[in-house]
């Protein structure tokens, strides 16, 4: 038997990412986002949804750029803290001991401690209600070399302990259950 719920955002788990923005060290900021994802693979595109009253919203709208920094269980405290505190009041990089790195193609900084940084340029802003969706082209990706499989060239985020968000709580991802197509693969 199932129980009826009011309509809501029940698609979980989601990635918990730290989005960095700003175009100079004086206005660099980090916002924690769970409303994010891939929307197209060719060309590579993604989105983040941000409440208009958040400090980062105005920065991203002004610069048209941001970086999605994937998080890990090691970054869980910083991820949560950067989602609770406002960049209007504190320097999140300094307070969390995080370091900036120069991006390849955007002015927004990379978070050095993140295993993967996705550089984005906004192509459209959709006003949706509680959030505005920033639709962006992925213009560059910066990956931690130690997490790239030397044989296949694939990025292995699972070795970094990826962080997920589910209905108000953070979780580390568990064991691998299979790879794409494992259910139809012929047994030898």
C-alpha positions in Angstrom: 0.0 0.0 0.0 1.2 3.5 -0.8 0.5 6.8 1.1 -0.3 10.0 -0.9 2.1 12.9 -0.5 1.6 16.5 -1.5 3.4 17.3 -4.8 7.0 18.1 -4.1 10.6 17.5 -5.0 11.0 13.9 -4.2 13.7 13.0 -6.8 16.5 11.8 -4.6 19.5 11.3 -4.2 21.0 14.3 -5.8 24.6 15.4 -6.1 25.6 17.9 -3.4 28.0 20.3 -5.2 29.7 23.5 -4.3 29.3 26.1 -7.0 32.0 28.8 -7.1 31.4 32.2 -8.7 32.8 35.7 -9.0 35.3 37.4 -11.3 37.9 38.6 -8.8 39.2 37.5 -5.4 37.2 40.3 -3.8 33.9 38.8 -4.9 34.6 35.1 -5.0 31.9 33.0 -3.3 30.7 29.5 -2.9 27.1 28.3 -2.8 26.0 24.7 -2.1 23.6 23.4 -4.6 21.6 20.2 -4.9 19.3 21.3 -7.8 21.8 20.6 -10.5 22.4 18.2 -13.3 23.2 17.4 -16.9 20.7 18.5 -19.6 22.6 17.7 -22.8 25.6 15.7 -23.8 26.3 17.2 -27.3 26.9 20.1 -26.7 27.7 19.4 -23.1 25.3 21.4 -21.0 24.2 21.5 -17.4 22.1 23.6 -15.0 22.0 24.9 -11.5 18.9 26.4 -9.8 19.4 29.2 -7.3 17.0 31.2 -5.2 17.0 34.9 -6.3 17.7 36.1 -2.7 21.0 34.1 -2.4 24.2 36.2 -2.6 25.6 34.0 -5.4 22.5 34.6 -7.6 23.4 38.2 -8.4 27.1 37.3 -8.9 26.3 34.5 -11.5 23.7 36.7 -13.2 26.2 39.6 -13.5 29.2 37.5 -14.7 27.4 34.7 -16.6 29.8 32.1 -15.3 30.2 29.6 -12.5 32.1 26.4 -11.7 30.4 23.2 -10.4 32.8 21.6 -7.9 32.0 18.0 -7.1 32.2 17.1 -3.5 33.3 14.2 -1.4 32.7 12.8 2.1 35.9 14.7 3.1 34.2 17.9 2.0 30.9 17.2 3.7 31.3 19.8 6.5 32.5 22.5 4.1 29.6 21.6 1.7 27.0 22.0 4.4 28.6 25.1 5.9 28.8 26.9 2.5 25.1 26.2 2.1 24.1 27.6 5.5 26.3 30.7 5.7 26.0 33.7 3.4 28.8 35.1 1.3 27.4 38.6 2.2 28.7 38.0 5.7 31.8 35.7 5.5 34.6 34.7 3.1 33.7 31.0 2.7 37.1 30.0 1.2 38.9 31.4 4.2 36.5 30.2 6.8 36.5 26.6 5.5 40.2 26.5 4.6 39.4 26.0 0.9 41.8 27.2 -1.8 41.1 28.7 -5.2 42.7 27.7 -8.4 42.6 29.5 -11.8 40.1 28.0 -14.2 41.0 27.4 -17.9 38.2 29.4 -19.5 36.1 31.2 -16.9 36.9 33.9 -14.3 35.2 32.1 -11.5 37.7 30.1 -9.4 38.0 26.4 -9.1 37.9 24.9 -5.6 41.3 23.1 -5.4 40.1 20.5 -2.9 37.3 19.3 -5.3 38.2 16.2 -7.4 36.4 17.6 -10.4 35.6 21.1 -11.5 33.1 21.8 -14.3 33.5 25.3 -15.9 30.3 26.8 -17.1 29.1 29.8 -19.1 25.4 30.7 -18.8 23.3 30.7 -22.0 19.9 31.2 -20.5 18.2 32.0 -17.2 14.7 30.6 -16.6 12.6 32.2 -13.9 10.7 29.3 -12.4 9.2 30.4 -9.1 11.2 29.8 -5.9 14.4 29.3 -8.0 15.9 30.6 -11.2 17.6 28.0 -13.4 20.9 28.9 -14.9 21.3 26.8 -18.1 25.0 26.7 -19.1 27.4 25.3 -21.6 30.2 23.2 -20.1 33.3 24.9 -21.5 36.1 23.0 -19.6 36.5 20.3 -17.1 39.4 20.0 -14.6 40.0 16.6 -13.1 42.3 15.4 -10.3 45.0 13.3 -12.1 45.1 10.6 -9.4 41.5 9.8 -10.1 42.0 9.1 -13.8 42.4 5.4 -14.6 45.7 5.1 -16.5 44.4 2.2 -18.7 40.9 3.5 -19.7 41.4 7.2 -19.2 38.1 7.3 -17.3 37.5 9.6 -14.3 36.8 7.5 -11.2 34.9 9.7 -8.8 34.0 6.6 -6.7 37.6 6.5 -5.5 37.1 10.0 -4.0 34.1 9.2 -1.8 31.4 11.2 -3.6 28.7 13.0 -1.6 25.0 12.9 -2.2 22.0 14.8 -0.8 18.7 13.1 0.0 15.8 14.9 1.5 17.7 17.1 3.9 20.6 14.8 4.7 24.1 14.1 3.2 25.3 10.6 2.3 28.4 8.9 1.0 27.7 6.7 -2.0 27.9 2.9 -1.3 29.1 -0.1 -3.2 29.1 -0.5 -7.0 26.2 -2.7 -8.1 27.1 -2.9 -11.8 28.1 -0.9 -14.9 26.0 0.5 -17.7 24.5 -2.5 -19.6 25.4 -5.1 -16.9 21.8 -6.4 -16.9 22.0 -7.5 -20.6 25.7 -8.5 -20.8 26.3 -12.1 -22.0 28.0 -14.3 -19.5 31.1 -16.1 -20.5 
